[in-house]
Amino acid sequence: MKLTQGILSAVVGTAICGSLLAVPTSVDARELRYAIGQPPGAIAVKAGDAYAEKLAELTDGKLTAKVHTMALLSMAETSDGVRDGMAHIGMVLTQYTPGNYPHTNFIADSSMILTLAGDKVRGKEAFAFNGAVSEFVFTKCPECNEEFKAQNQVYTGAGAGSAYGLVCTTPVTSAEDLAGKRLRVGSAAWGRWARHYGASPVTMSGNEMHEALSQGVVDCIVLSATEIRNFGLTETVTDITMTIPGGVFTASNGNVNANVWGSLSEEHRKALLRATTTAVATGSMLYHKEESEVLEEQKQRGTKLHEADPALVESTHRFIEQDLQQIAQEYKNNFGVERGQEMLEDFRVLLDKWIDLVQDVSTPEELADLYWNEIQSKVDVTRHGL
């Protein structure tokens, strides 16, 4: 029996959907794989679920996302996985492959600058840094977008958690305590800080942190307190000092495979950008909310919560100012970043702006709307990523 054109389209659409990068017919619903290399229940995964819910809402279910945790791709694998199409969308940690994203990492590497803002930004570090990084990449850093293009990815926004401190199996409160310690670090800035005090920075996947800390491979992890729960470190940690070194860890929260992005309508590209603002706002709010809960939980378990020696705090502030002067030259020498000083000056202006903008934000919805109105709604989806 001869197939009608409508039935034939459905058959062809079904066959093509067997490929991850398939382009369905206009009437078909389409589900995208969203890889988040963290365990089920982690805040990033909850943020991904909020992303999926928002995307379905915005597109009336025509474009949806299914969140896949670390069983699909680890954090270290996600960049290549999105590039190669194993996932359509991914939370990409550019710090894991520094040679691929030098300009992007240069800005992410400056996050300890937040410490210098003091009480004005405390408890809102991620809110401000997300906005500043996202606006910077979209409007001030063509090199960043070229880096994503080279990895077959399209940038949709930055996401960060709460401020980082020292999560340890031994007390560390002074410069003398730091000397000789092995610290797992997730970015170059914390590595430089560790070396400054005679400690040894160790780089490893976040998925390896539990084993490394429990077996004494490292003495401390530079980490957000919230991540103690997310990575199952609750029973391993004995000492926490959150006063230092400060800063946040930034991810490219919802990078999209460029082939997928190019196959979507303008309306659906906008929906992906809007969904990213929801994920970023949800995740950041949860990080800051749960930070105090986790610290209290650890205290009840017998974990010792320390304040850093004021002399170490003061010297850390001096280190940050000096490091900001040196970072541009280091990235030029090591990665060929030519505009480092100019980039940093532009970014500091944006960060000051965003510290002011987030002062009165109190809900995920307000924060997502702020990101959307100030940044993602202004992205030209007829050009971005194409």
ZIJO-V112345 format. One record per backbone hydrogen bond with DSSP energy under -0.5 kcal/mol. CO is the residue of the C=O (numbers start at 1). NH is the residue of the N-H. Records with the same first field share a line. If there is no record, write none. Layout:
CO=NH / NH
This chain:
4=8
5=9
6=10
7=11
8=12
9=13
10=14
11=15
12=16
13=17
15=18
16=19
19=22
22=24
25=28
30=64
32=34 / 66
33=35 / 88 / 89
34=36 / 68
35=91
36=38
37=75
38=70
39=42
42=46
43=47
44=48
45=49
46=50
47=51
48=52
49=53
50=54
51=55
52=56
53=57
54=58
55=59
56=61
57=60
59=62
62=30
64=32
65=67
66=34
68=36
69=72 / 73
74=78
75=93
77=81
78=82
79=83
80=84
81=85 / 86 / 87
82=85
88=257
89=35
90=92 / 255
91=93
92=94 / 252
93=96
94=97
95=98
97=100 / 101
101=105
102=106
103=107
104=108
105=109
107=110
108=111
110=113
111=114
112=115
113=116
114=117
115=118
117=120
118=121 / 122
121=124
124=128
125=129
126=130
127=131
128=132
129=133
130=134
131=135
132=136
133=137
134=138
135=139
136=140 / 141
137=141
141=145
142=146
143=147
144=148
145=149
146=150
147=151
148=151 / 153
149=152
152=258
154=256
157=253 / 254
159=251
163=225
164=246
165=167 / 223
166=168 / 241
167=221
168=238 / 239
173=309
174=178
175=179
178=181
181=183 / 200
182=219 / 220
183=185 / 202
184=222
187=191
188=192
189=193
190=194
191=195
192=196
193=197
194=197 / 199
195=198
198=180
199=201
200=183
202=185
205=208
206=209
208=212
209=213
210=214
211=215
212=217 / 218
213=216
219=169
220=184
221=167 / 223
223=165
224=227
225=228 / 229
226=229 / 230
227=231
228=233 / 234
229=232
233=236 / 237
238=304
239=168
240=306
241=166
247=164
248=250
249=161
251=159 / 253
252=92 / 255
255=90
256=154
257=261
258=262
259=263
260=263 / 264
261=264
265=269
266=270
267=271
268=272
269=273
270=274
271=275
272=276
273=277
274=278
275=279
276=280
277=281
278=282
279=283
280=284
281=285
282=286
283=287
284=288
285=289
286=290
287=291
288=292
289=293
290=294
291=295
292=296
293=297
294=298
295=299
296=300
297=301
298=303
299=302
304=240 / 306
306=242
309=312 / 313
310=314
311=315
312=316
313=317
314=318
315=319
316=320
317=321
318=322
319=323
320=324
321=325
322=326
323=327
324=328
326=330
327=331
328=332
329=333
330=334
331=335 / 337
332=336
336=338
339=343
340=344
341=345
342=346
343=347
344=348
345=349
346=350
347=351
348=352
349=353
350=354
351=355
352=356
353=357
354=358
356=359
358=361
363=367
364=368
365=369
366=370
367=371
368=372
369=373
370=374
371=375 / 376
372=377
375=378
376=379
379=381
380=383 / 384
383=386
